[in-house]
Amino acid sequence: MAQNLFAPVVKVGDSVVTGYELAQRTRMLEILNAPGDPAELAEKQLIEDRLKLAEAARFGITVSPEDLAAGKEEFAARANLSADEFTAALAQAGVAEESFDAFVRSGIAWRQLVRGRYGRLVTIDQQDIDRALTTAPNGEAVRVLISEIFIPTPPGREAEAQALAEQISQIGTLEGFADAARRYSAAPSGRAGGRVNWMPLADLPANLRGVILGLKPGQVSRPLPIPGALALFQLRAIEEGGYKPYEVVAMDYAAYYIAGGRSEEALRRAAEIKSRVDQCDDLYGIAQGQPPSVLDRGRKTVGEIPQDVAYELAKLDKNEVSTGLTRSNGQTLVFLMLCDRETQLAAEVDEQAVQTELQNQQIDGFANQLLARLKAETRIVRY
């Protein structure tokens, strides 16, 4: 057994990865709740570790005991633990301190290599910082990929809807949630298994952001009451991108109300209107001659917008339309159109933080290119 445990499973150039190392890294990734398949990710990381360490050694880079200790403290701090506490927790779960050391050491060596090799090639001036601060706010630091289910709560059937929503909230797979969306969701996205496209986290209502960030990929939120329905959200993926110092402070939108709820006639009317309008102002012509109550148009701060409306607007670009909402217990269809988003610079912008982020982005680009080249040039054999 010992021979099998320490037998090589991958050879990377002149170096090998043993079964023991693979098992240790896999276990550590499981403890850290890393997304994806832990075994596949562990093998990928260990191959890259060998490439990084070999390239660092080629340039005479070694990791001192002091640097390793500092790196372990830095990593453990992400879990609000000291290095000793984190190491003890890993050991209790079956991960040796040497395995943790190896994980940290390769990262430190690689960071020293790429900064020493490419840092002098990166220059960020004030113009670059100003450009980053004044870029159109479509790029976002965090994007989320979610699925949604809206369970109607007609009068007298609230308890039934709550019981169904509680049952759905226990689903732990993407396939199970998608099936439930197709069967039970009143939203148009139900036909697509509840799937919603990538959206910036900052565009979501503030209280929903906390709910989404509290989920792990695959997890489902508790039922959230909104007008006429209970909403459930499943996090499918989360992605962190570049620095964005903007926040959405207000929305200009229009809501045109169509009698008939989600009936074929009402949806047909909505499709006809959609084909005739290019911007929000066009809806004034649609509503001409009708009671003023059929069209709401105006600017509201984020805090003034109803939660379900804010969520639908988060999915839209300027002049896009949603027909996902109803009013009057489902008897009125809402033709919702985003006219504009009003954003402002975050209250306190640290230009030094922006400069550092831009530098890191450029250095990461060089580092990724180098790692890809090392993979292409190195013979990697799996046993």
Protein Blocks (a to p, Z undefined) as FASTA:
>chain_A
ZZmmmpcfbdehjbccdfklmmmmmmmmmmnopghjfklmmmmmmmmmmmmmmmmmmnop
acdfklmmmmmmmmmmmnopafklmmmmmmmnopafklmmmmmmmmmmmmmmmmmmmmmm
pccdfklmmmmmmgcckbcfbdcddddddddddehilmmmmmmmmmmmmpcbfklmmmmm
mmmmmbfklmnnopacdddfklpcfklmmmmmmpcehiacdddddehiacddddfbdcdd
dddfbdcfbdcddddddehijafklmmmmmmmmmmpcbfklmmmmmgoiafklpccdddd
fklpcfklmmmmmmpcehiacfkbceehhiaccddddfbdcddddfbacfklmmmmmmmm
mmmmmmmmmmmmmmmmpccddZZ
